[in-house]
Amino acid sequence: MEKLHDKPIFEAKGIETVRRDGCDAVVKIMKKSLNILFEKKDLSILKEYLHKQWAKIIHGHVNFKDFCIAKEVKLGKYKEDRMPAHGVVGKKIGEADIGAMPKYGERIKYLVV
């Protein structure tokens, strides 16, 4: 049980900070933003932090691994003309090497460029 003088613990359910299908950059920025908002209670600090993060992204001073998206692929369920990005990537992986064909429900990581 938490007491008034205890440091708050960050617990999250269902938002971007805990979802597995987003990218790490969103998770990191969202979590830090929430911490600033609830600990500092100062929107100007939050605004400054977000401006710095956006500047890093705009100027390419980021690790591209943080922008990879992971989604479950369900090959065989998609219409050929309406295949999502992770379906296209999974299909191309299978075409390049049939042994590497992703299994139904397997997570595929990809980067949109």
Buried (B, 14 or more C-beta within 10 A) or exposed (E): EEEEEEEEEEEEEEEBBEEEEBBBBBBEBBBBBBBBBEEEEEEEEBEEBBEEBEEBBEEEEEEEEBBBBBBBBBBEEBEEEEBEBBBBBBBEBBEEEEEEBBEEEBBBEBEEE
